[in-house]
Amino acid sequence: MYFIVKTLITACIIVGVSELAKRSVFASAFLLSLPLTSLLAFIWIYIESNDSAKIINMSYAVFWLV
């Protein structure tokens, strides 16, 4: 059930950005330029584990990969 909720929320964000692109290309480009995938992953991992160390390690790795 939790997996379905995560999938629906993530899909809604993607659909929202694509719908925004129909009205404002600049606003949708701004939202897409943000690291939405990383932020969503950070949120889901923190909700599931409440482990800040995992988030710190992951953000450090994402920083160096970007």
Contacts in CASP RR format, 6 or more apart in sequence:
PFRMAT RR
TARGET T0000
AUTHOR 0000-0000-0000
METHOD contacts of the structure
MODEL  1
MYFIVKTLITACIIVGVSELAKRSVFASAFLLSLPLTSLLAFIWIYIESN
DSAKIINMSYAVFWLV
6 44 0 8 1.000
10 40 0 8 1.000
13 36 0 8 1.000
13 40 0 8 1.000
17 28 0 8 1.000
17 31 0 8 1.000
17 32 0 8 1.000
17 36 0 8 1.000
18 28 0 8 1.000
20 27 0 8 1.000
20 28 0 8 1.000
20 31 0 8 1.000
21 28 0 8 1.000
21 29 0 8 1.000
35 62 0 8 1.000
35 66 0 8 1.000
38 59 0 8 1.000
38 62 0 8 1.000
41 58 0 8 1.000
42 55 0 8 1.000
42 58 0 8 1.000
42 59 0 8 1.000
45 51 0 8 1.000
45 54 0 8 1.000
45 55 0 8 1.000
45 58 0 8 1.000
46 52 0 8 1.000
46 54 0 8 1.000
46 55 0 8 1.000
END
